[in-house]
Amino acid sequence: MKITFRYRLLASYILLIAIPLLVLGALFYRTSLKIITEQAQNNVYEIVRKNNEVMDTKLRIVDQNSMSLFLDKDLFRIFSQLDPANQTDLFAADRQVTAVLSKYFSQNQDIYAYQLWTSYFTFGQSLPQGDPTQSDIYGIARQAGGKLVWIPTFDFVSMFNQPYLQNGNLEYRYLFSATRVLDFTYLSNTKLEKMAAGVERPVLAISFKSEVLKSLYADSIPGNSHYMVLDPQDKVVASSDPGAVAQTHKEAWLDELQRENSGARRMTLNGEAVIVCFDRSEVTGWMSVVWIPEAGLVSSLVPVIRTSITVLAVVMGIVALMFAFFIAGKITRPIKRLLSAMRSVGEGDFQTRVEVVGNDEFGILTQRFNRMNDRIHLLVTENYEIKLKEKEAEIQALNMQMHPHFLYNTLNVMNWMAIENDQQELSRMLVCLSNMLHYTSRKTWDAVPLSEEMSWMNNYFYIMSIRFEDKFTVEVDMDPRLFEYDVPRLLFQPFVENAILHGFEQTDSGGLIGIRGWINGGTRYYEVADNGLGMSQEAVQAILHERSSSVGIKNTIDRIQITYGGAYGISMVSAPGQGTRVIITLPL
């Protein structure tokens, strides 16, 4: 079955339309999901960080208030004068201590209880703790000295060994605490007084209900997510799973997070893809971890994305097909007319003409086709002549080529002749010239080490000093660090040549050329200065900005700015009778 060009063109259009639509639709779908997922991940991570910042702010206040107790003169007086054996004094002291503690901690709604423990009495709010000095909290505080220690969530019954409360419905069943030993001091008339060595230092215990952390996370993270707050030993301080609180939760993926301080990553937990965000508290060192299923983040948006992509693809497909039919007709009709005319031309009839319809590309193509028949002989002749000229140019170029090696060998022969005739100065000039030719005839003009550039300049200075019979001297002062960097080739030569040929034009002797280099901040500076005639500002501007001026200097400026950018280049300071200073700036 013969398929016409028109239908093949239509089939091509359909394929060209369908494939990009499918690919773009898939890419758009995946990109949309990725962006939404990443945005959700960032949002959850920010929530975790903000929650930690909020909690750290509250806990820092507790830390600061507890430190204020060290200098509280009332507590200093009470415990310095207290007789532990006198029950009346103890109860009176308890009322005073409770009032002092209330002044520091009662305004904090997150604190459940605040107490001072001693071996002989518990001051502050009363809880069924038995003897709290037998608890781990008391022992940890004693070991830490005066440092505030944060105790992760514990079971009140187990911590204080009160088994009779095991089956009770206690609102304070799970608490976490801050504790420290208080060694009171008192500043009296610029003298710091300390408690007597024999006075027992009490232990401050500030307790929080675990619901403090629970309420913080439950109200801020998405409903299908989970959270957990762990201490460095993987003990659960708070969790979305109430049964995990105060338990040790050991899992490999949590161990990975414990080795870091903060971040977000994607994982697979229990066969489900989840986003895990975590951050470590700067105050307690506890790690807050939130994980949320990826599917739950985008489940409500997936149908919307799919529907919008499908509708857009259908509309674009219909519009594209309509355009395809229209364009196919516009293309095939002029092509048919051209094919008929080309058939005639192929048989040798160069007088064939095609009627021009319209001014579009096919109209222009038709016009060109008509002109083609008139110009074929002329084009063939011109092409033949061009080929001859190209051949002649190629032969001429081959005849004019000279391998640099021939020049080096010739200079070497001349050098040995000078040596044999004891013409040492001429020999050195030939060696310098050979080195300079070798340096400038390299295939590439990439940047070179400063040491190579200065070696070339030394050869140049030698030849020029012989040429001008010691009319000038050269001083070089380079920061040694500059030799670690490359410079554009022939960086100094145009400015040195300008000084020799023009600056010392009316000078027989005493000319001085100074080449300096230094580093300042992130910029390299090179200076070429002379004590020659100098020049006017008009001449300086002509050298720097007019194309018709010094070709070598303009070429150097262009190479610097092309290589390093418009911020770098040269500046020139000169005045008649005051010499010339050229400063070259390059980046480190």
C-alpha positions as CSV (number, residue, x, y, z in Angstrom):
1,M,0.0,0.0,0.0
2,K,1.5,3.3,-1.1
3,I,1.3,6.0,1.6
4,T,1.5,9.6,0.5
5,F,3.9,12.2,1.9
6,R,0.9,14.0,3.4
7,Y,-0.2,11.1,5.5
8,R,3.3,10.3,6.5
9,L,3.7,13.9,7.6
10,L,0.5,13.7,9.6
11,A,1.6,10.4,11.2
12,S,5.0,12.0,12.1
13,Y,3.2,15.0,13.6
14,I,1.0,12.7,15.7
15,L,4.1,10.8,17.0
16,L,6.0,14.0,17.6
17,I,3.1,15.4,19.6
18,A,2.2,12.3,21.5
19,I,5.7,11.4,22.7
20,P,6.6,14.9,24.1
21,L,3.2,15.1,25.7
22,L,3.7,11.7,27.4
23,V,7.3,12.5,28.4
24,L,6.4,16.0,29.6
25,G,3.4,14.8,31.5
26,A,5.4,12.1,33.3
27,L,8.2,14.6,34.1
28,F,5.7,17.2,35.2
29,Y,4.0,14.7,37.4
30,R,7.2,13.4,39.0
31,T,8.6,16.9,39.4
32,S,5.4,18.1,41.0
33,L,5.5,15.3,43.5
34,K,9.2,15.8,44.2
35,I,8.7,19.6,44.8
36,I,5.7,19.0,47.0
37,T,7.5,16.3,48.9
38,E,10.6,18.4,49.4
39,Q,8.5,21.4,50.5
40,A,6.7,19.2,53.0
41,Q,10.0,17.8,54.2
42,N,11.4,21.3,54.7
43,N,8.2,22.4,56.5
44,V,8.3,19.4,58.9
45,Y,12.0,20.0,59.5
46,E,11.4,23.6,60.3
47,I,8.6,22.6,62.7
48,V,11.0,20.2,64.5
49,R,13.7,22.9,64.7
50,K,11.2,25.6,65.9
51,N,9.8,23.2,68.5
52,N,13.3,22.6,69.8
53,E,14.0,26.3,69.8
54,V,10.8,26.9,71.8
55,M,11.5,24.2,74.3
56,D,15.2,25.3,74.6
57,T,14.1,28.8,75.3
58,K,11.8,27.7,78.1
59,L,14.4,25.3,79.6
60,R,17.1,28.0,79.4
61,I,14.9,30.2,81.6
62,V,14.7,27.4,84.1
63,D,18.5,27.0,84.0
64,Q,19.0,30.8,84.5
65,N,16.5,30.9,87.4
66,S,18.1,27.9,89.0
67,M,21.5,29.6,88.8
68,S,20.0,32.7,90.5
69,L,19.4,30.5,93.5
70,F,23.1,30.3,94.1
71,L,23.2,34.0,95.1
72,D,19.8,34.1,96.9
73,K,20.5,35.6,100.3
74,D,17.3,34.2,101.9
75,L,18.3,30.6,101.0
76,F,21.9,31.3,102.1
77,R,20.6,32.5,105.5
78,I,18.0,29.7,105.9
79,F,20.4,26.8,105.3
80,S,23.4,28.4,107.1
81,Q,21.3,28.8,110.3
82,L,19.0,25.8,110.0
83,D,19.1,23.1,112.7
84,P,18.2,19.8,111.1
85,A,17.3,18.3,114.4
86,N,14.7,20.9,115.2
87,Q,11.3,20.0,113.6
88,T,9.8,23.4,114.3
89,D,12.7,25.1,112.5
90,L,12.4,22.6,109.6
91,F,8.7,23.4,109.0
92,A,9.3,27.1,109.3
93,A,12.2,26.8,106.9
94,D,10.0,24.8,104.5
95,R,7.5,27.6,104.3
96,Q,10.2,30.2,103.6
97,V,12.0,27.9,101.0
98,T,8.7,27.2,99.3
99,A,8.1,31.0,99.0
100,V,11.5,31.6,97.6
101,L,11.2,28.8,95.0
102,S,7.8,30.0,94.1
103,K,9.2,33.4,93.3
104,Y,11.5,31.9,90.7
105,F,9.4,29.1,89.3
106,S,5.7,29.5,89.9
107,Q,5.2,31.7,86.8
108,N,6.4,28.9,84.5
109,Q,3.2,26.9,83.6
110,D,5.3,24.0,82.3
111,I,6.8,23.2,85.6
112,Y,4.9,20.6,87.7
113,A,7.0,20.6,90.9
114,Y,10.0,22.4,92.4
115,Q,11.8,21.1,95.5
116,L,15.0,21.2,97.5
117,W,16.2,17.7,98.7
118,T,18.4,17.1,101.7
119,S,19.1,14.0,103.7
120,Y,17.0,15.3,106.6
121,F,14.0,17.0,104.8
122,T,12.3,17.7,101.5
123,F,11.5,21.4,101.0
124,G,9.0,22.7,98.5
125,Q,5.9,21.0,97.1
126,S,5.0,17.7,98.6
127,L,4.9,14.5,96.5
128,P,4.8,10.8,97.7
129,Q,8.5,10.3,97.0
130,G,9.5,8.6,100.2
131,D,13.2,9.5,100.7
132,P,14.1,11.2,97.4
133,T,17.8,11.1,98.3
134,Q,17.7,7.4,97.5
135,S,16.7,8.0,93.9
136,D,19.0,8.1,90.9
137,I,18.2,11.7,90.4
138,Y,19.8,12.6,93.7
139,G,22.9,10.6,92.9
140,I,23.3,12.1,89.4
141,A,23.0,15.6,90.8
142,R,25.7,14.9,93.5
143,Q,28.0,13.5,90.8
144,A,27.6,16.5,88.6
145,G,28.5,19.0,91.4
146,G,26.8,22.3,90.6
147,K,26.1,21.6,86.9
148,L,22.4,21.4,85.8
149,V,21.6,17.9,84.7
150,W,18.5,17.0,82.6
151,I,16.9,13.6,83.6
152,P,14.9,12.0,80.8
153,T,11.3,10.9,81.4
154,F,11.1,8.3,84.2
155,D,8.4,6.3,85.9
156,F,7.6,8.0,89.2
157,V,6.8,4.7,90.9
158,S,10.0,3.1,89.9
159,M,12.3,6.1,90.4
160,F,11.2,6.7,94.0
161,N,10.4,3.0,94.8
162,Q,6.7,3.5,95.7
163,P,5.1,0.1,94.6
164,Y,1.9,0.9,96.4
165,L,1.2,3.6,93.7
166,Q,1.7,1.1,90.8
167,N,-2.0,0.7,90.0
168,G,-3.0,4.3,90.8
169,N,-4.1,6.8,88.2
170,L,-1.4,9.3,88.8
171,E,-1.2,12.6,86.8
172,Y,2.5,12.7,87.7
173,R,3.3,9.1,86.6
174,Y,5.8,10.2,83.9
175,L,8.0,13.1,84.6
176,F,11.3,14.5,83.4
177,S,13.5,16.6,85.6
178,A,16.3,19.1,85.9
179,T,18.5,18.9,89.0
180,R,21.7,20.4,90.4
181,V,23.4,20.8,93.7
182,L,23.1,24.3,95.2
183,D,26.2,25.7,96.9
184,F,24.8,29.0,98.2
185,T,27.0,32.1,98.4
186,Y,26.2,35.6,99.5
187,L,27.8,38.9,98.5
188,S,28.0,41.1,101.6
189,N,29.7,44.5,101.3
190,T,31.9,43.4,98.4
191,K,32.8,40.2,100.3
192,L,31.7,36.9,99.0
193,E,30.6,34.7,101.8
194,K,30.2,30.9,101.4
195,M,28.3,28.4,103.5
196,A,30.2,26.6,106.1
197,A,31.9,23.3,105.1
198,G,29.8,21.3,107.5
199,V,26.4,22.5,106.1
200,E,24.7,20.0,103.7
201,R,24.2,21.5,100.2
202,P,20.6,20.8,99.0
203,V,19.7,19.3,95.6
204,L,17.3,21.3,93.5
205,A,14.8,19.1,91.6
206,I,12.5,20.7,89.0
207,S,10.0,18.3,87.5
208,F,8.0,18.5,84.3
209,K,5.2,16.3,83.1
210,S,5.9,14.5,79.8
211,E,2.7,16.0,78.4
212,V,4.7,19.3,78.0
213,L,6.6,17.8,75.0
214,K,3.5,15.9,73.8
215,S,1.4,19.0,73.5
216,L,4.2,20.8,71.7
217,Y,4.4,18.2,68.9
218,A,0.8,17.0,68.8
219,D,-0.4,20.5,67.9
220,S,2.3,21.3,65.3
221,I,2.9,18.2,63.1
222,P,0.6,16.5,60.6
223,G,-1.9,14.1,61.9
224,N,-0.5,11.0,60.2
225,S,3.0,11.6,61.5
226,H,4.9,10.1,64.5
227,Y,7.4,11.7,66.8
228,M,9.8,10.7,69.5
229,V,12.2,12.6,71.8
230,L,15.3,10.5,72.8
231,D,18.2,11.1,75.1
232,P,21.7,10.2,73.8
233,Q,21.2,6.7,75.4
234,D,18.0,6.1,73.3
235,K,15.7,6.5,76.3
236,V,12.3,7.8,75.2
237,V,11.6,11.2,76.8
238,A,8.3,11.7,74.8
239,S,6.6,9.8,72.0
240,S,3.4,9.7,70.0
241,D,3.2,6.1,71.3
242,P,2.4,6.4,75.0
243,G,3.6,2.9,75.7
244,A,7.2,3.8,74.6
245,V,7.6,6.7,77.1
246,A,10.4,6.1,79.7
247,Q,11.5,3.0,77.7
248,T,14.7,2.4,75.9
249,H,14.1,2.3,72.1
250,K,17.0,0.8,70.2
251,E,16.9,0.7,66.4
252,A,19.7,0.9,63.8
253,W,18.2,3.9,62.0
254,L,17.9,5.8,65.2
255,D,21.6,5.1,65.9
256,E,22.4,6.8,62.6
257,L,20.5,9.9,63.6
258,Q,22.2,10.0,67.0
259,R,25.5,10.4,65.3
260,E,24.3,13.7,63.7
261,N,22.8,16.8,65.2
262,S,20.2,17.9,62.8
263,G,18.8,17.1,59.3
264,A,16.2,15.5,57.2
265,R,16.3,12.3,55.1
266,R,14.2,9.8,53.3
267,M,14.0,6.3,54.6
268,T,12.0,3.1,54.4
269,L,10.6,2.0,57.7
270,N,8.6,-1.2,58.0
271,G,8.3,-1.3,54.2
272,E,6.9,2.2,54.0
273,A,8.7,5.2,52.5
274,V,8.9,8.0,55.1
275,I,10.5,11.4,55.6
276,V,12.5,11.6,58.8
277,C,13.3,15.0,60.3
278,F,15.4,15.4,63.4
279,D,17.1,18.0,65.5
280,R,19.1,17.9,68.7
281,S,18.3,20.3,71.6
282,E,21.2,22.6,72.6
283,V,20.1,22.6,76.2
284,T,19.3,19.0,77.0
285,G,21.1,17.2,74.2
286,W,17.9,15.2,73.5
287,M,17.1,14.3,69.9
288,S,13.6,15.2,68.5
289,V,12.6,12.9,65.7
290,V,9.5,13.2,63.5
291,W,8.7,10.8,60.7
292,I,5.8,11.0,58.3
293,P,4.8,8.7,55.4
294,E,5.5,10.2,52.0
295,A,2.2,9.0,50.6
296,G,0.4,10.8,53.4
297,L,2.0,14.1,52.4
298,V,0.8,14.1,48.8
299,S,-2.2,11.8,48.8
300,S,-4.7,14.7,48.7
301,L,-2.8,16.4,45.8
302,V,-2.1,13.4,43.6
303,P,-5.7,13.3,42.0
304,V,-5.5,17.1,41.4
305,I,-2.2,16.8,39.6
306,R,-3.3,13.8,37.5
307,T,-6.5,15.4,36.5
308,S,-4.8,18.7,35.5
309,I,-2.1,16.9,33.5
310,T,-4.7,14.7,31.7
311,V,-6.9,17.7,30.7
312,L,-4.0,19.7,29.6
313,A,-2.6,16.9,27.5
314,V,-6.0,16.2,25.8
315,V,-6.5,19.9,25.0
316,M,-3.0,20.3,23.7
317,G,-3.3,17.1,21.6
318,I,-6.6,18.3,19.9
319,V,-5.2,21.7,19.1
320,A,-1.9,20.2,17.8
321,L,-3.7,17.8,15.5
322,M,-5.8,20.6,14.0
323,F,-2.6,22.6,13.3
324,A,-1.0,19.4,11.9
325,F,-3.7,19.0,9.2
326,F,-3.5,22.7,8.3
327,I,0.3,22.7,8.2
328,A,0.6,19.5,6.2
329,G,-1.6,20.9,3.5
330,K,0.4,24.1,3.4
331,I,3.6,22.1,3.0
332,T,2.6,19.5,0.5
333,R,0.9,21.6,-2.1
334,P,3.9,23.8,-2.9
335,I,6.1,20.7,-2.7
336,K,4.1,19.0,-5.4
337,R,4.5,22.0,-7.7
338,L,8.2,22.1,-7.0
339,L,8.6,18.4,-7.6
340,S,7.0,18.7,-11.0
341,A,9.3,21.6,-12.0
342,M,12.4,19.7,-10.7
343,R,11.5,16.8,-12.8
344,S,11.6,19.1,-15.9
345,V,15.0,20.6,-14.7
346,G,16.3,17.1,-14.2
347,E,15.7,16.4,-17.9
348,G,17.7,19.5,-18.8
349,D,15.1,22.1,-19.2
350,F,16.5,25.1,-17.2
351,Q,13.8,27.4,-18.6
352,T,11.1,25.8,-16.4
353,R,9.3,28.4,-14.2
354,V,7.0,27.9,-11.2
355,E,4.3,30.4,-10.3
356,V,5.1,32.2,-7.1
357,V,2.1,32.1,-4.7
358,G,2.5,34.1,-1.4
359,N,5.5,35.7,0.3
360,D,6.1,32.9,2.9
361,E,9.0,30.5,3.0
362,F,7.6,28.4,0.1
363,G,7.1,31.6,-2.0
364,I,10.7,32.5,-1.3
365,L,11.7,28.9,-2.1
366,T,9.9,29.1,-5.4
367,Q,11.6,32.4,-6.3
368,R,14.9,30.8,-5.5
369,F,14.1,27.8,-7.6
370,N,13.3,30.1,-10.6
371,R,16.6,32.0,-10.1
372,M,18.5,28.8,-9.8
373,N,18.0,27.9,-13.4
374,D,19.3,31.2,-14.5
375,R,22.4,31.1,-12.3
376,I,23.6,27.5,-12.6
377,H,26.2,28.2,-15.2
378,L,27.5,31.2,-13.4
379,L,27.7,29.3,-10.1
380,V,29.5,26.4,-11.7
381,T,32.1,28.8,-13.2
382,E,32.5,30.7,-9.9
383,N,32.9,27.5,-7.9
384,Y,35.6,26.3,-10.3
385,E,37.5,29.6,-10.1
386,I,37.2,29.5,-6.2
387,K,38.7,26.0,-6.2
388,L,41.6,27.2,-8.3
389,K,42.3,30.2,-6.0
390,E,42.1,28.0,-2.9
391,K,44.6,25.6,-4.4
392,E,46.9,28.5,-5.2
393,A,46.6,29.9,-1.7
394,E,47.3,26.5,-0.2
395,I,50.5,26.1,-2.3
396,Q,51.6,29.6,-1.5
397,A,51.1,29.0,2.3
398,L,53.1,25.8,2.0
399,N,55.9,27.6,0.3
400,M,56.0,30.3,2.9
401,Q,56.0,27.9,5.9
402,M,59.3,27.8,7.9
403,H,59.6,25.5,10.9
404,P,60.9,27.3,14.0
405,H,63.5,24.5,14.4
406,F,65.3,25.8,11.4
407,L,65.6,29.2,13.0
408,Y,66.9,27.8,16.3
409,N,69.5,25.7,14.4
410,T,70.6,28.8,12.4
411,L,71.0,30.9,15.6
412,N,72.9,28.0,17.2
413,V,75.4,27.9,14.3
414,M,75.8,31.7,14.5
415,N,76.3,31.4,18.3
416,W,79.1,28.8,17.9
417,M,80.8,31.0,15.2
418,A,80.7,34.0,17.7
419,I,82.2,31.8,20.4
420,E,85.0,30.6,18.0
421,N,85.8,34.2,17.2
422,D,85.7,35.1,20.9
423,Q,82.7,37.4,20.5
424,Q,81.2,36.7,23.9
425,E,78.8,39.6,23.9
426,L,77.4,38.7,20.5
427,S,77.1,35.0,21.6
428,R,75.1,36.0,24.6
429,M,72.8,38.2,22.4
430,L,72.2,35.3,20.1
431,V,71.4,33.0,23.1
432,C,69.0,35.6,24.4
433,L,67.4,36.0,21.0
434,S,67.0,32.3,20.6
435,N,65.3,32.0,24.1
436,M,63.0,34.9,23.2
437,L,62.0,33.3,19.9
438,H,61.4,30.0,21.6
439,Y,59.2,31.7,24.2
440,T,57.1,33.6,21.7
441,S,56.7,30.8,19.1
442,R,54.8,28.4,21.2
443,K,51.6,27.0,19.8
444,T,49.5,28.2,22.6
445,W,49.4,31.6,24.4
446,D,48.2,30.3,27.7
447,A,49.3,32.0,31.0
448,V,52.8,31.2,32.1
449,P,54.6,31.2,35.5
450,L,55.9,34.6,36.5
451,S,59.4,33.1,36.6
452,E,59.3,32.3,32.9
453,E,58.0,35.8,32.1
454,M,60.8,37.4,34.1
455,S,63.4,35.2,32.4
456,W,62.2,36.4,29.0
457,M,62.3,40.0,30.2
458,N,65.9,39.5,31.4
459,N,66.8,38.4,27.8
460,Y,64.9,41.4,26.4
461,F,66.6,43.8,28.8
462,Y,70.0,42.5,27.9
463,I,69.5,42.9,24.1
464,M,67.9,46.4,24.6
465,S,70.8,47.5,26.9
466,I,73.3,46.6,24.2
467,R,71.2,48.3,21.6
468,F,70.9,51.5,23.5
469,E,74.5,51.4,25.0
470,D,73.5,51.3,28.7
471,K,71.1,54.2,28.4
472,F,69.0,52.7,31.3
473,T,69.1,50.4,34.2
474,V,66.4,48.0,35.6
475,E,65.4,47.3,39.2
476,V,63.1,44.4,40.0
477,D,61.2,44.0,43.4
478,M,58.7,41.2,43.4
479,D,56.8,39.7,46.4
480,P,58.0,36.1,46.5
481,R,54.4,34.9,46.8
482,L,53.7,36.2,43.2
483,F,55.9,33.4,41.8
484,E,53.2,30.9,42.7
485,Y,50.8,32.5,40.2
486,D,50.7,32.6,36.4
487,V,50.6,35.8,34.3
488,P,49.6,36.4,30.7
489,R,52.5,36.1,28.3
490,L,54.5,39.3,27.4
491,L,52.7,41.1,30.2
492,F,55.4,43.7,30.9
493,Q,57.1,44.0,27.4
494,P,54.8,46.6,25.8
495,F,55.2,49.0,28.7
496,V,59.0,48.5,29.0
497,E,59.3,49.0,25.2
498,N,57.3,52.2,25.5
499,A,59.5,53.5,28.2
500,I,62.7,52.7,26.3
501,L,61.7,54.0,22.9
502,H,59.7,57.1,24.0
503,G,60.4,57.8,27.7
504,F,64.2,57.8,27.3
505,E,64.1,59.3,23.7
506,Q,66.0,62.4,24.8
507,T,68.1,60.7,27.5
508,D,71.7,59.5,27.0
509,S,72.1,57.9,30.4
510,G,70.5,57.6,33.9
511,G,67.3,56.0,32.7
512,L,65.6,53.8,35.4
513,I,62.9,51.2,34.8
514,G,61.4,49.7,38.0
515,I,59.3,46.6,38.0
516,R,57.5,45.8,41.2
517,G,54.9,43.3,42.3
518,W,52.8,42.9,45.5
519,I,49.6,41.3,46.8
520,N,46.8,43.3,48.5
521,G,43.7,41.4,49.6
522,G,42.5,39.3,46.7
523,T,44.3,41.2,44.0
524,R,47.8,41.0,42.5
525,Y,49.4,44.3,41.5
526,Y,52.4,44.8,39.1
527,E,54.0,48.2,38.5
528,V,56.2,49.2,35.6
529,A,57.6,52.7,36.3
530,D,60.2,54.9,34.6
531,N,61.8,58.3,35.1
532,G,61.5,59.3,31.5
533,L,59.9,62.2,29.7
534,G,56.4,61.3,30.8
535,M,53.3,62.3,28.7
536,S,50.2,64.3,28.9
537,Q,46.8,63.1,29.9
538,E,45.6,63.2,26.3
539,A,48.4,60.9,25.3
540,V,47.6,58.5,28.3
541,Q,43.9,58.3,27.2
542,A,45.0,57.7,23.6
543,I,47.2,54.8,24.6
544,L,44.5,53.2,26.9
545,H,41.4,53.7,24.8
546,E,42.1,54.3,21.1
547,R,42.5,51.4,18.8
548,S,45.0,53.3,16.6
549,S,47.4,53.8,19.5
550,S,50.0,51.3,20.9
551,V,48.9,47.9,19.5
552,G,50.9,45.9,22.1
553,I,49.5,47.8,25.1
554,K,45.9,47.5,23.7
555,N,46.4,43.8,23.0
556,T,47.6,43.3,26.6
557,I,44.6,45.1,28.0
558,D,42.2,43.1,25.9
559,R,43.9,39.8,26.9
560,I,43.7,40.7,30.6
561,Q,40.0,41.6,30.4
562,I,39.0,38.6,28.3
563,T,40.8,36.3,30.7
564,Y,39.9,37.8,34.0
565,G,37.0,40.1,33.4
566,G,36.4,43.8,33.0
567,A,37.2,44.6,36.6
568,Y,40.9,44.0,35.9
569,G,43.4,45.7,33.5
570,I,45.8,48.5,33.7
571,S,45.9,52.1,34.9
572,M,48.6,54.7,33.9
573,V,49.8,57.8,35.7
574,S,52.1,60.2,33.9
575,A,52.8,63.9,33.4
576,P,55.4,65.7,31.3
577,G,58.8,65.6,32.9
578,Q,57.7,63.3,35.7
579,G,58.0,59.8,34.2
580,T,55.3,57.2,33.8
581,R,53.8,54.6,36.2
582,V,51.8,51.7,34.8
583,I,49.9,49.6,37.3
584,I,48.5,46.2,36.2
585,T,45.8,44.5,38.3
586,L,45.1,40.7,38.2
587,P,43.0,38.6,40.6
588,L,44.5,35.9,42.8
